Amino acid sequence: MDEDIQKEPLEEQPSEETNAEPEQVSETPKKMEDNKLMGILSYIGVLCLIPLLTKKDNEFVFFHAKQGLVIFIAEVITAFVAAIPFLGWVIAPLASLLWIILSIMGIVNVLGDKRKEIPVLGKYAVKIKI
Protein backbone atom coordinates (compact mmCIF):
# COMPACT_ATOMS: atom_id res chain seq x y z
CA MET A 1 0.00 0.00 0.00
CA ASP A 2 2.83 2.41 0.76
CA GLU A 3 4.34 1.68 -2.65
CA ASP A 4 1.09 2.65 -4.45
CA ILE A 5 0.90 5.95 -2.61
CA GLN A 6 4.48 6.84 -3.43
CA LYS A 7 4.24 5.87 -7.10
CA GLU A 8 1.15 7.92 -7.93
CA PRO A 9 2.55 11.36 -7.03
CA LEU A 10 5.83 10.61 -8.79
CA GLU A 11 4.06 9.61 -11.99
CA GLU A 12 1.64 12.58 -12.02
CA GLN A 13 4.08 15.39 -11.27
CA PRO A 14 6.43 15.03 -14.24
CA SER A 15 3.58 14.72 -16.75
CA GLU A 16 1.82 17.87 -15.47
CA GLU A 17 5.01 19.91 -15.45
CA THR A 18 6.12 18.88 -18.93
CA ASN A 19 2.70 19.67 -20.45
CA ALA A 20 2.11 23.03 -18.74
CA GLU A 21 5.48 24.77 -18.74
CA PRO A 22 6.47 25.01 -22.43
CA GLU A 23 3.22 26.75 -23.45
CA GLN A 24 3.30 29.25 -20.60
CA VAL A 25 6.96 30.18 -20.95
CA SER A 26 6.81 30.88 -24.71
CA GLU A 27 3.77 33.21 -24.92
CA THR A 28 2.65 34.38 -21.49
CA PRO A 29 5.29 37.07 -20.73
CA LYS A 30 4.75 38.88 -24.04
CA LYS A 31 0.95 38.69 -23.77
CA MET A 32 1.02 39.83 -20.15
CA GLU A 33 3.24 42.77 -21.08
CA ASP A 34 0.81 43.74 -23.87
CA ASN A 35 -2.18 43.31 -21.54
CA LYS A 36 -0.58 45.55 -18.92
CA LEU A 37 0.20 48.24 -21.48
CA MET A 38 -3.38 48.17 -22.76
CA GLY A 39 -4.66 48.15 -19.19
CA ILE A 40 -2.63 51.26 -18.38
CA LEU A 41 -3.90 53.00 -21.53
CA SER A 42 -7.42 52.32 -20.24
CA TYR A 43 -6.94 54.90 -17.50
CA ILE A 44 -5.45 57.70 -19.61
CA GLY A 45 -8.40 59.81 -20.76
CA VAL A 46 -9.67 59.26 -24.28
CA LEU A 47 -7.01 56.58 -24.82
CA CYS A 48 -9.39 54.19 -23.03
CA LEU A 49 -11.06 53.73 -26.42
CA ILE A 50 -8.01 51.94 -27.86
CA PRO A 51 -8.14 48.88 -25.57
CA LEU A 52 -11.93 49.08 -25.42
CA LEU A 53 -12.21 48.58 -29.18
CA THR A 54 -9.18 46.37 -29.83
CA LYS A 55 -9.10 43.97 -26.86
CA LYS A 56 -12.73 42.88 -26.46
CA ASP A 57 -11.66 39.23 -26.33
CA ASN A 58 -9.35 39.77 -23.32
CA GLU A 59 -11.42 39.89 -20.13
CA PHE A 60 -8.68 41.51 -18.03
CA VAL A 61 -8.06 44.40 -20.43
CA PHE A 62 -11.76 44.82 -21.23
CA PHE A 63 -12.58 45.07 -17.50
CA HIS A 64 -10.07 47.90 -17.05
CA ALA A 65 -11.06 49.58 -20.33
CA LYS A 66 -14.68 49.82 -19.15
CA GLN A 67 -13.56 51.37 -15.87
CA GLY A 68 -11.36 53.81 -17.77
CA LEU A 69 -14.32 54.72 -19.98
CA VAL A 70 -16.43 55.54 -16.92
CA ILE A 71 -13.66 57.79 -15.57
CA PHE A 72 -13.36 59.49 -18.97
CA ILE A 73 -17.11 60.14 -19.06
CA ALA A 74 -16.87 61.61 -15.54
CA GLU A 75 -14.02 63.85 -16.73
CA VAL A 76 -16.12 65.13 -19.64
CA ILE A 77 -19.06 65.86 -17.31
CA THR A 78 -16.66 67.65 -14.95
CA ALA A 79 -15.49 69.86 -17.83
CA PHE A 80 -19.07 70.97 -18.43
CA VAL A 81 -19.64 71.55 -14.72
CA ALA A 82 -16.52 73.73 -14.64
CA ALA A 83 -18.30 76.23 -16.90
CA ILE A 84 -20.86 76.99 -14.16
CA PRO A 85 -19.80 80.17 -12.37
CA PHE A 86 -18.68 79.88 -8.74
CA LEU A 87 -20.12 76.44 -7.93
CA GLY A 88 -18.45 74.79 -10.91
CA TRP A 89 -15.18 76.56 -10.18
CA VAL A 90 -15.10 74.90 -6.77
CA ILE A 91 -16.47 71.46 -7.67
CA ALA A 92 -14.52 70.91 -10.91
CA PRO A 93 -10.98 71.01 -9.42
CA LEU A 94 -12.00 68.68 -6.59
CA ALA A 95 -13.69 66.25 -8.97
CA SER A 96 -10.70 66.35 -11.32
CA LEU A 97 -8.41 65.47 -8.43
CA LEU A 98 -10.68 62.53 -7.59
CA TRP A 99 -10.59 61.27 -11.19
CA ILE A 100 -6.78 61.43 -11.19
CA ILE A 101 -6.63 59.46 -7.94
CA LEU A 102 -9.04 56.85 -9.31
CA SER A 103 -6.97 56.55 -12.50
CA ILE A 104 -3.82 55.98 -10.46
CA MET A 105 -5.63 53.34 -8.40
CA GLY A 106 -6.70 51.62 -11.62
CA ILE A 107 -3.16 51.66 -13.01
CA VAL A 108 -1.86 50.17 -9.74
CA ASN A 109 -4.47 47.41 -10.06
CA VAL A 110 -3.35 46.71 -13.63
CA LEU A 111 0.29 46.50 -12.59
CA GLY A 112 -0.69 44.15 -9.76
CA ASP A 113 -2.72 41.93 -12.13
CA LYS A 114 -5.91 42.63 -10.15
CA ARG A 115 -9.48 42.95 -11.42
CA LYS A 116 -10.66 45.18 -8.62
CA GLU A 117 -13.38 47.78 -9.08
CA ILE A 118 -12.37 51.37 -8.48
CA PRO A 119 -14.27 53.14 -5.71
CA VAL A 120 -17.19 55.45 -6.54
CA LEU A 121 -17.40 54.72 -10.29
CA GLY A 122 -16.57 51.00 -10.53
CA LYS A 123 -20.18 49.92 -10.11
CA TYR A 124 -21.13 51.81 -13.29
CA ALA A 125 -18.42 50.11 -15.33
CA VAL A 126 -19.92 46.70 -14.62
CA LYS A 127 -23.18 47.80 -16.23
CA ILE A 128 -21.54 48.69 -19.57
CA LYS A 129 -22.38 46.20 -22.32
CA ILE A 130 -20.44 46.59 -25.55
Backbone as a ProteinNet text record, in pm:
[ID]
protein_1_A
[PRIMARY]
MDEDIQKEPLEEQPSEETNAEPEQVSETPKKMEDNKLMGILSYIGVLCLIPLLTKKDNEFVFFHAKQGLVIFIAEVITAFVAAIPFLGWVIAPLASLLWIILSIMGIVNVLGDKRKEIPVLGKYAVKIKI
[TERTIARY]
80.5	0	86	194.8	283.3	346.3	374.1	434.5	338.3	209.1	109.4	97.7	101.4	89.7	210.4	327.2	447.9	458	411.2	423.6	331.4	210.2	114.7	162.9	208.5	254.9	375.7	465	583.1	547	446	406.1	328.4	247	164.1	242.9	337.1	408	486.6	568.2	643.3	553.8	442.7	357.6	288.3	246.6	182.5	281.6	401.2	501.1	545.1	565.3	611.6	504.6	377.5	270	242.7	252.3	210.9	320.1	443	547.9	584.2	603.8	647.2	549.4	419.1	322.1	324.5	334	330.3	456.5	570.4	696	708	660.9	681.2	593.3	466.2	376.6	333.2	324	265.4	335.6	467.9	529.2	498.7	502.6	474.9	328.5	237.1	95.1	64.4	125.1	101.5	153.9	267.3	323.6	228.3	175.4	80.7	-48.6	-96.3	-217.9	-199.3	-83.2	-57.9	-51.3	12.2	19.9	-119.3	-200.8	-338	-420.5	-396.8	-466.4	-432	-305.8	-262.8	-325.3	-328.1	-390.3	-537.5	-599.5	-741.6	-770.3	-673.1	-694.1	-637	-601.5	-545.5	-643.4	-743.3	-839.7	-902.7	-902.7	-966.8	-895.9	-774.3	-701.4	-767.6	-865.4	-939.1	-1011.5	-1036.3	-1106.2	-1020.5	-889.3	-801.1	-817.5	-793.8	-813.9	-960.9	-1050.5	-1192.9	-1236.6	-1181.8	-1220.7	-1132.9	-1008.9	-917.5	-901.4	-934	-910.3	-1038.7	-1145.7	-1272.7	-1264.7	-1177	-1166.1	-1088	-1013.7	-934.9	-1013	-1057	-1141.8	-1071.5	-943.2	-867.5	-860.4	-819.7	-806.2	-943	-1042.2	-1175.9	-1235.9	-1212.1	-1258.5	-1201.5	-1071	-1007.3	-1044.5	-1066.5	-1106.4	-1244.3	-1335.1	-1468.3	-1458.1	-1373.9	-1356	-1294.1	-1196.6	-1135.9	-1235.8	-1328.2	-1431.9	-1522.6	-1557.2	-1642.5	-1570.2	-1442.1	-1365.5	-1360	-1340.1	-1335.7	-1468.9	-1578.9	-1711.2	-1727.5	-1680.8	-1686.8	-1601.1	-1487.4	-1401.8	-1470.9	-1540.2	-1612.1	-1725	-1799	-1905.5	-1847.3	-1732.4	-1666	-1626.1	-1585.8	-1549.4	-1670.2	-1786.5	-1907.4	-1946.7	-1931.2	-1964.2	-1871.4	-1749.1	-1652.3	-1695.7	-1782.9	-1830.3	-1934.2	-1986.9	-2086	-2012.7	-2050	-1980.2	-1990.8	-1884.1	-1868.5	-1878.5	-1995.2	-2011.9	-1924.2	-1926.5	-1845.5	-1696.7	-1659.3	-1518.2	-1463.8	-1551.5	-1509.8	-1516.5	-1624.5	-1646.8	-1552.5	-1530.5	-1452	-1308.5	-1234.8	-1098.3	-1097.4	-1193.3	-1200.1	-1235.6	-1330.4	-1369.1	-1253.5	-1183.6	-1069.5	-960.6	-937.4	-840.8	-886	-1014.3	-1068.5	-1050.3	-1073.6	-1058.8	-913.5	-821.3	-678.1	-641.4	-690.8	-663.1	-720.8	-843.4	-904.1	-827.6	-777.1	-697.3	-568.2	-503.8	-381.5	-411.8	-523.6	-562.9	-585.7	-647.6	-670.1	-540.1	-445.8	-316	-241.6	-248.9	-185.9	-249	-380	-447.5	-400.5	-382.5	-334.5	-194.2	-107.8	29.4	35.8	-62.1	-68.8	-150.7	-190.2	-272.5	-401.6	-466.3	-590.9	-708.2	-822.1	-947.5	-1034.8	-996.8	-1065.6	-1136.1	-1263.1	-1338.4	-1282.1	-1279.1	-1237	-1351.7	-1319.7	-1426.9	-1508.9	-1626.3	-1719.3	-1776.8	-1692.2	-1739.5	-1737.4	-1672.2	-1657	-1788.5	-1888.1	-2018	-2086.1	-2054.5	-2113.3	-2042.9	-1915.4	-1841.6	-1894.5	-1939.9	-1992	-2117.9	-2193	-2318.1	-2300	-2180.2	-2153.9	-2152.6	-2232.3	-2237.7	-2200.3	-2089.4	-2044.4	-2025.5
-118.7	0	126.9	125.4	240.9	263.6	155.1	168.5	235.4	203.8	264.8	413	453.4	595	673.4	615.1	684.5	690.6	589.2	586.8	687.2	703.3	792.5	936.6	997.9	1136.2	1149.9	1051.7	1061.3	1052.9	973.5	961.1	1083.6	1145.2	1258.2	1387.7	1411.8	1539.3	1565.3	1472.5	1503.4	1528	1453.4	1472.1	1607.3	1655.5	1786.8	1899.1	1886.8	1991	1998.8	1885.8	1888.4	1940.6	1918.1	1966.6	2114.4	2165.9	2302.6	2405.7	2375	2476.5	2529.1	2446	2501.3	2602.3	2580.6	2674.6	2806.9	2803.4	2925.4	3007.5	2945.1	3017.6	3089.5	3030.6	3088.4	3210.8	3212.9	3321.1	3411.8	3363.4	3438.1	3571.2	3577.1	3706.7	3817.2	3785.6	3887.7	3931.8	3835.7	3869.2	3948.2	3910.1	3982.6	4125.2	4144	4277.4	4362.4	4304.6	4374.1	4406	4309.9	4331.5	4443.2	4448.6	4554.8	4690.8	4696.7	4823.6	4871.7	4780.2	4816.8	4852.7	4783.8	4815.1	4953.8	4990.8	5125.6	5231.1	5205	5299.7	5322.1	5223.1	5232.4	5347	5386.8	5490	5626.1	5642.6	5770.4	5837.8	5901.7	5981.4	5910.1	5977.7	5926.1	5802	5776.3	5657.6	5528.2	5538.5	5419.4	5353.3	5428.2	5372.9	5272	5285.9	5193.6	5050.7	5025.4	4887.7	4844.8	4940.2	4907.5	4849.7	4902.7	4858.5	4746	4735.2	4636.5	4509.4	4513.3	4397.3	4344.9	4337.9	4288.2	4141.9	4065.8	3923.4	3896.4	3994.4	3977.4	4033.6	3946.9	3988.9	4086.8	4064.6	4151	4293.4	4307.5	4439.6	4504.7	4427.6	4482.2	4533.6	4462.7	4506.7	4644.7	4662.1	4790.1	4898.1	4860.4	4957.8	5016.1	4932	4982.5	5077.5	5046.3	5136.8	5268.9	5260.1	5381.3	5466	5399.6	5472.2	5549	5487	5554.1	5676.4	5663.4	5778.6	5888	5849.5	5948.5	6022.3	5949.8	6014.2	6111.1	6071.3	6160.6	6285.3	6270.5	6385.1	6482.2	6427.9	6513.1	6588.1	6519.6	6585.6	6694.5	6666.6	6764.5	6889	6870.7	6985.5	7076	7016.3	7096.6	7166.4	7095.8	7155.1	7272.6	7265.9	7372.7	7505.8	7501.2	7623	7698.1	7634.4	7699.4	7795.2	7921	8017.1	7980.3	8007.1	7988.5	7842.2	7782.1	7644.2	7548.7	7563.5	7478.9	7501	7624.5	7655.7	7589.5	7558	7489.7	7337.4	7290.4	7146.4	7083.2	7149	7090.7	7054	7141.3	7101.3	6982.4	6979.1	6867.6	6737.4	6744.6	6625.5	6578.4	6671.4	6634.7	6564.6	6611.4	6546.9	6404.2	6385.8	6253.1	6161.6	6210.5	6127.4	6086.6	6176.9	6143.4	6033.9	6046.4	5945.6	5810.6	5810.2	5684.5	5622.4	5706.5	5655.3	5591	5654.1	5597.6	5464.9	5459.9	5334.4	5224	5259.6	5162.5	5113.4	5203.8	5166.1	5074.3	5103.6	5017.5	4877.9	4870.7	4741.1	4664.8	4735.7	4670.8	4614.9	4694.4	4649.6	4533.9	4525.3	4415	4297.5	4299.4	4193.1	4167.6	4275	4262.9	4313.3	4248.6	4294.6	4348.6	4458.6	4518.5	4646	4659.1	4778.2	4900.6	5012.1	5137	5189.8	5259	5314.1	5418.8	5443.9	5545.3	5510.2	5489.8	5471.6	5327.8	5238.5	5100.4	5028.8	5059.6	4992.4	5026.2	5143.1	5180.9	5110.7	5080.1	5011.2	4870.6	4805	4669.5	4666.5	4774.2	4779.9	4803.1	4840	4869.4	4739.5	4735.3	4619.8	4667.6	4618.8	4658.7	4535.4
0	0	0	74.6	75.7	-60.4	-133.4	-265.3	-363	-357.2	-445.2	-419.3	-295.7	-260.7	-310.1	-300.5	-343.1	-494.7	-565.1	-710.1	-777.5	-727.1	-793.2	-800.3	-691.2	-703	-794.7	-794.3	-878.9	-1026.5	-1060	-1199.4	-1247.3	-1161.9	-1202.4	-1214.5	-1127.4	-1126.8	-1254.4	-1302.2	-1424	-1544.8	-1558.2	-1674.8	-1672.2	-1556.3	-1547.5	-1576.1	-1525.6	-1545.2	-1690.3	-1754.9	-1893	-1987.7	-1958.4	-2044.8	-2025	-1903.4	-1873.8	-1898.5	-1870.4	-1873.8	-2012	-2114.9	-2242.9	-2301.9	-2289.4	-2344.7	-2269.8	-2138.9	-2059.6	-2077.9	-2085.5	-2095.2	-2229.2	-2339.5	-2471.3	-2498.9	-2453.6	-2492.1	-2377	-2258.1	-2149	-2119.3	-2108.6	-2073.5	-2174.6	-2303.4	-2404.1	-2399.6	-2384	-2377	-2251.1	-2140	-2014.9	-2024.7	-2088.6	-2107.7	-2192.8	-2300	-2387.1	-2311.6	-2231.7	-2153.7	-2051.7	-1989.5	-1891.5	-1959.2	-2075.1	-2148.3	-2187.6	-2239.1	-2276.4	-2153.2	-2043	-1918.7	-1868.7	-1879.5	-1837.6	-1928.4	-2059.4	-2153.1	-2119.2	-2059.1	-2023.9	-1928.5	-1851.9	-1749.9	-1789.5	-1916.4	-1961.5	-2057.2	-2000.5	-2075.7	-2193.5	-2307.9	-2428.3	-2482	-2437.7	-2482.2	-2436.1	-2347.5	-2303.4	-2419.9	-2526	-2642.2	-2718.6	-2712.7	-2785.8	-2733.5	-2603	-2556.9	-2558.7	-2542.3	-2541.8	-2676.3	-2783.8	-2918	-2973.1	-2925.3	-2983.4	-2900.6	-2773.3	-2685.9	-2622.1	-2699.8	-2646.2	-2603.1	-2664.7	-2633	-2504.3	-2454.4	-2332.4	-2214.4	-2124.6	-2013	-1919	-1893.3	-1802.7	-1857.1	-1981.1	-2042.8	-2059.4	-2101.2	-2122.9	-1992.6	-1882.4	-1750.5	-1717.8	-1736.2	-1705.1	-1806.4	-1931.5	-2033.2	-2001.5	-1953.1	-1915.2	-1795.8	-1701.1	-1587	-1632	-1723.2	-1776.6	-1853.9	-1924.9	-1998.3	-1902.4	-1790.9	-1691.9	-1633.6	-1606.3	-1556.5	-1662.5	-1788.8	-1896.7	-1909.4	-1899.7	-1905.6	-1788.5	-1670.9	-1554.4	-1576.3	-1643	-1672.8	-1768.9	-1868	-1963.6	-1892.4	-1806.9	-1730.5	-1641.3	-1581.1	-1495	-1574.8	-1698.8	-1782.7	-1807.7	-1825.7	-1843.4	-1713.3	-1601.7	-1471.6	-1441.5	-1488.3	-1463.9	-1525.2	-1625.1	-1690.1	-1606	-1503.1	-1416.4	-1322.7	-1323.2	-1236.7	-1088.5	-1019.2	-874.4	-831.4	-838.4	-793.1	-874.5	-1004.1	-1091.2	-1070.8	-1038.2	-1017.5	-890.8	-798.8	-676.5	-694.5	-754.4	-767.5	-869.8	-981.6	-1090.5	-1049.4	-981.5	-941.8	-845	-753.2	-659	-729.4	-821.3	-897.3	-985.7	-1046.9	-1131.8	-1051.3	-930.8	-843	-810.4	-786.3	-759.1	-879.3	-999.8	-1119.4	-1139.1	-1108	-1118.8	-1018.8	-896.4	-793.7	-834.6	-887.5	-931.5	-1048.2	-1137.7	-1249.6	-1199.3	-1103.1	-1046.3	-976.9	-905	-840.2	-943.5	-1055.1	-1161.8	-1222.8	-1244.9	-1300.6	-1203.7	-1074.9	-974.3	-978.2	-995.5	-1006.3	-1130.4	-1240.8	-1363.3	-1340.5	-1282.4	-1259.4	-1160	-1071.4	-975.9	-1026	-1151.5	-1212.6	-1136.5	-1091.2	-1015.3	-1097.5	-1081.1	-1142.4	-1030.3	-975.6	-862	-909	-870.7	-908.3	-837.5	-910.3	-847.7	-762.7	-654.5	-570.8	-647.1	-603.6	-653.9	-791.7	-892	-1029.1	-1078.1	-1007.7	-1052.7	-1076.4	-996.6	-1011.4	-1144.1	-1199.3	-1328.7	-1444.4	-1428.9	-1533.3	-1556.3	-1451.1	-1461.7	-1549.4	-1548.9	-1623.3	-1772.7	-1816	-1956.9	-2037	-2140.8	-2232.1	-2371.7	-2420	-2554.6	-2638.9
[MASK]
++++++++++++++++++++++++++++++++++++++++++++++++++++++++++++++++++++++++++++++++++++++++++++++++++++++++++++++++++++++++++++++++++

